[in-house]
């Protein structure tokens, strides 16, 4: 089960994606944002 303790991470991700997409044309998935930034579309799960 996926849970979040606060909405801060979602807000930061949305702001990051907005900055990333500025000036680009087309439709993108969040996986593409991650791949462009990290080289991988897979998330690392930390506990």
Phi, psi and omega in degrees: 000137180262125178227160177229142179277334177208173180269359183303315180299321178294318180295316179296320178296319179295318178294319178299313180297322179297318178293321181296320187277345182305126178088351179269153177247145176115190180246139184224153172261162178294333176300325178291323176299312180297317182296319180296324182279317189249347185086359180218143178266005180265138178272144174268128180266124179245143178238000000 
